[in-house]
Amino acid sequence: MIEFIILGFLMTRNMTGYDIKQTMNISTSNFMDASFGSIYPSLKRLVQKKLIYLEEIATNGKLKKIYSITDQGKEEFIIWLKSPIEVSKTNTTSALSKIFFFDNLNNEEITNSINTYINDLTKLKNNLLDVKEMLKKHDNNFEISTLNFGLDFYDFTINWYKNYLDSVNKKL
């Protein structure tokens, strides 16, 4: 996931590893954060895959590494961005990581992506409702409590994405 976040940042401008970390701190850290120990190996892998380009510039006697996205990197990023949002039982990192960069997609692509995600979340919620029905036969409040957490999470998440989709559609 971090590699796609980096590609997304580089879609806007060339950056150093430090710039990427600082941008992450002020923008995506509420759903995706990474240490320098994760960022620099990711940058190295992206260079090896030829998705980004590394340029070393000497400034005031110091070597500065500046990363820029390649055409191949842009293509890979857009392919990832257009792919279905991965549904996770309680992790919103995948969805929020994509939404953060949705300005790279058109409204139809955004709408389709969010609608598919809402449908997938609804299926997971319905599975939990089936489990809750089975648990009614058990008298275990701990199981019911964790199940209710999951149901509340899905209710909140589904409603949030429906509201988000409404706001996107109003801007058309």
C-alpha positions in Angstrom: 0.0 0.0 0.0 2.8 2.4 0.8 4.2 2.2 -2.7 0.9 3.4 -4.1 0.7 6.2 -1.6 4.2 7.3 -2.7 3.2 7.0 -6.4 0.2 9.2 -5.6 2.3 11.9 -4.0 4.7 11.8 -6.9 1.8 12.3 -9.3 1.6 15.9 -7.9 5.3 16.8 -7.8 8.9 15.5 -7.4 9.9 14.8 -3.9 12.7 13.6 -1.6 12.1 10.8 0.9 11.9 13.4 3.6 9.2 15.4 1.6 7.2 12.2 1.3 7.3 11.6 5.0 6.3 15.2 5.8 3.5 15.1 3.3 2.2 11.8 4.8 2.4 13.4 8.3 0.0 16.2 7.3 -2.3 14.4 4.9 -2.7 10.6 5.1 -1.5 9.8 8.6 -5.0 9.4 9.9 -5.4 6.3 7.8 -1.9 5.5 6.5 1.4 6.4 8.0 4.9 5.0 7.5 8.3 5.5 9.0 11.4 6.4 7.1 12.4 2.7 7.6 9.4 1.8 5.4 9.5 4.7 3.0 13.1 4.3 1.8 13.0 0.6 1.0 9.7 1.3 -0.8 11.4 4.0 -2.8 14.2 1.6 -3.7 11.8 -1.0 -4.9 9.9 1.5 -7.0 13.1 2.6 -8.6 14.0 -1.0 -9.3 10.6 -1.6 -10.9 11.2 1.6 -13.0 8.0 3.1 -11.6 10.0 6.1 -10.3 13.2 7.8 -11.3 15.9 8.8 -8.8 18.0 11.9 -9.5 20.8 12.8 -7.2 21.6 16.5 -6.9 24.5 18.1 -5.0 23.2 21.1 -3.0 25.5 23.0 -0.7 27.9 20.0 -0.6 25.1 17.6 0.3 23.7 14.9 -2.0 19.9 15.3 -2.3 17.9 12.4 -3.7 14.9 13.6 -5.7 12.3 11.1 -6.9 9.9 11.5 -9.8 7.3 9.3 -11.2 7.8 7.6 -14.6 5.2 7.1 -17.3 5.1 3.5 -16.3 4.6 4.5 -12.7 1.7 6.8 -13.6 0.1 3.9 -15.5 0.5 1.5 -12.6 -0.9 4.1 -10.2 -4.0 4.7 -12.3 -4.5 0.9 -12.8 -4.4 0.5 -9.0 -6.6 3.5 -8.5 -9.3 2.2 -10.9 -9.2 -1.4 -9.5 -11.9 -2.4 -7.0 -11.4 -1.2 -3.4 -10.4 -4.1 -1.3 -13.0 -4.9 1.3 -11.6 -5.5 4.8 -13.5 -6.5 7.8 -12.3 -3.5 9.9 -9.5 -1.8 7.9 -10.3 1.3 5.9 -6.7 2.0 4.8 -7.3 0.6 1.3 -10.4 2.6 0.6 -9.2 5.9 2.1 -5.9 5.6 0.3 -7.7 5.5 -3.0 -10.2 8.2 -2.2 -7.4 10.5 -1.2 -6.2 10.4 -4.9 -9.6 10.3 -6.6 -8.9 13.6 -8.3 -7.1 11.5 -10.9 -10.3 9.7 -11.9 -13.5 10.9 -13.6 -16.8 11.1 -11.8 -18.2 7.9 -13.4 -15.1 5.9 -12.3 -15.4 7.4 -8.8 -19.1 6.5 -8.6 -18.6 3.0 -9.8 -15.8 2.4 -7.4 -17.7 3.7 -4.4 -20.9 1.8 -5.3 -19.0 -1.4 -5.7 -17.4 -0.9 -2.3 -20.7 -0.1 -0.7 -22.2 -3.3 -2.1 -19.2 -5.4 -0.9 -19.5 -3.8 2.6 -23.2 -4.6 2.6 -22.5 -8.3 1.8 -20.1 -8.4 4.8 -22.6 -6.8 7.0 -25.3 -9.3 5.9 -22.9 -12.1 6.7 -22.6 -10.7 10.3 -26.4 -10.5 10.6 -26.6 -14.2 9.7 -24.0 -14.9 12.4 -25.9 -12.8 14.9 -29.0 -14.8 14.2 -27.1 -18.0 15.0 -25.6 -16.5 18.2 -29.0 -15.8 19.6 -29.0 -19.4 20.6 -25.9 -18.8 22.7 -25.8 -16.7 25.8 -22.3 -15.2 25.4 -22.3 -11.4 25.7 -18.7 -11.2 24.6 -19.3 -12.7 21.3 -22.4 -10.6 20.8 -20.5 -7.4 21.8 -17.8 -8.0 19.2 -20.3 -8.8 16.6 -22.2 -5.6 17.4 -19.0 -3.7 17.0 -18.6 -5.1 13.5 -22.2 -4.3 12.6 -21.9 -0.8 13.9 -18.6 -0.4 12.0 -20.3 -1.5 8.8 -23.3 0.8 9.4 -21.1 3.8 10.0 -18.8 2.9 7.0 -21.7 2.3 4.6 -23.4 5.5 5.6 -20.2 7.5 5.3 -19.6 6.2 1.8 -23.2 6.9 0.7 -22.9 10.4 2.0 -19.5 10.8 0.3 -21.0 9.6 -3.0 -23.9 12.1 -2.6 -21.5 14.9 -2.2 -19.5 13.8 -5.3 -22.7 13.6 -7.3 -23.8 17.1 -6.1 -20.6 18.5 -7.5 -21.3 17.3 -11.0 
